[in-house]
Amino acid sequence: MSKNLIIFVLVVLFVLIAFIYKFLVVTKSEFTTLKIGEHEFRVEVAKDDAGRIRGLSGRESLAPGQGMLFIFDTAGNHGFWMKGMKFPLDIVWIRDNRVVGITQNIPISNKLFPPAYYPPEPIDRVLELNAGTVGKYNLQVGDSIELGPGI
């Protein structure tokens, strides 16, 4: 093999390994608590692009009392779609530690391009919960949010 071909193969392998590590390897998840009113949830935190892209897609379920908290650097109309979701969700839209909107009972979709869901106003955080949780605990727009340490 020529020297140039060996270098090319090594570069391609390095890029492939970096891609797998960055996007496909399951990394240790960060968890915290999140309290809405009197109800406390254990939430997995997604605060970087890779975590937000991966989200809950591909998982079989979410344990009762758990959720996923998506944190954004800036407030905006961040859209969510349920590509790869295997169970229905409730979405709690949050800004400045206050619930500003709720979307309940989002069904799973087998469409190639499932519908996207958007907040009613700019948000800086999103909480995904099992479908029915919002109704079960009577969570409301205007409820305040308390986050655990480190968030």
Secondary structure, DSSP 8 states (H G I E B T S, - for coil): --HHHHHHHHHHHHHHHHHIIIIIS----EEEEEEETTEEEEEEEE-SHHHHHHTTTT-S---TTEEEEEEEEEEE---EE-TT--S-EEEEEEETTEEEEEEEEE----SSS--EE--SS-EEEEEEEETTHHHHTT--TT-BEEE-TT-
